[in-house]
Amino acid sequence: MISPADIDRCVTAAGEYGAAALARRVTETMKRSDSADFSAAAISRENLWFMETPQVFRISQLREAYSAVAGRNLTVTDEVSALEAIHAPVKLIESLHPNLKITTPADLALAEAILR
């Protein structure tokens, strides 16, 4: 469901900055809970992003990042996290189009509904 224009914007930014990833700004109200799952505090959504794909990198940086991750026995959830482990900057490119992440069967059903 990704827009070709968003892919192009990421590739262009990665060419300029060395690494770039599509992301969307957090717009929902964020809350931190206590250990019993009661609302405890609001979290500012300023400078918070939901990561999307594509994530585009220079291959040399990505190899260095994963080597460091393996050498330090770190767990990362995506390539951006791997680059953060070596303090390499990754430019976030704001997603301008729907780019639904398909992780669960419910996500697939939602994507099917959107595409209809």
N, C-alpha and C positions, 0 to 999 in steps of 0.2 A: 504493500500500500504506500510505500515511500514515493515521494515526488522526485523525478529526475533532477529538477532544479535544486532541491535540497542536497542531493548527492553531489552535484556540480559545485555548490557553494562550499561543501566540506572539503572536496578535493582541492579547490582553489586556495582555501584557507590553510590547508596542510602544506601546500606548496610554499606559501608565504611564511608560515609560523613553524613548520616542521611537524606539527601534530594538530589535529582538529577532530571534534566530535559533535554530532548533531545532538541537541538537547532542547528540552522545553522548560520554561520557567515554572516553578511551583506557584500555583495560583490558589490552591486549597488552603484552608486554615490548618495549621499544623499544631499538634498537641503532644506533650510528653506526659506519660502516665506514671503513677506510682507503681509499686510492686504488686498491688492488688487490682491494677487496671482501672483506677479512677483517674480522671483528668487532674493533672497536677500543675501544668503550666503551658502557656502558649509559647510557641517557638516562632521567631521571626522568619518569614519566608524570603526576606531580602537575601539575595545572592544564593538562593537554593535552586537547583535544577534537577529535573528528571533526565537521566541519560537515555539516549536513543542510539540508533545506528543510522548511518555508518559512523565508524570511528576510523580515522585515516592517519597513518603515521609513516615516517621514514623507517624503512626496514632496519637500518642500523640502530636506531633508537629503540625499536621494539625488541630486537635481539638483546640489546644491553639491558633493557628493563626486565625481560623474562629471565635473563641470566642472574640478575640481582635478586629477583623474587625467589628463584630456586636456591640460590646460594644462602639466602637468609631464611629460607623455609617460611616465606610469607604466603598468606592466602589472599588472592585478589578476585574480584568479581567481574572485572572486565579489563580491557587493554589500557583504558585511562588510569585505572587503579595501579596497573603495573608501571606506567610512566610516572605516576605520582611517587612511587617508591624510590625512583632515582631523581626526583625533584625536577623532572622535565616538564615544561609548561605545555598545556594542551588548550588550544583556543576552543571555546564553546560557541557553536553556531546555532542560533535560535531556529528551531523548527517552525516553518511557516505553514505546514500542511499536516493532516493526520498521519501518524506513523505508528500505528498500534503494534505493541509488542505481543507476540503470540507465545504464551508460556503455558497456559492451561486450556482445557477444552472450552471453558467459558469465553476465553479470549477469541478462540476460533469462531465460535457462534456469533460474537459481536462483530468480528471482521466480516463474516458472511452477511450479516444484516446491513452493515454499512455499505458493502459493495453492491447490494441489491438496490 
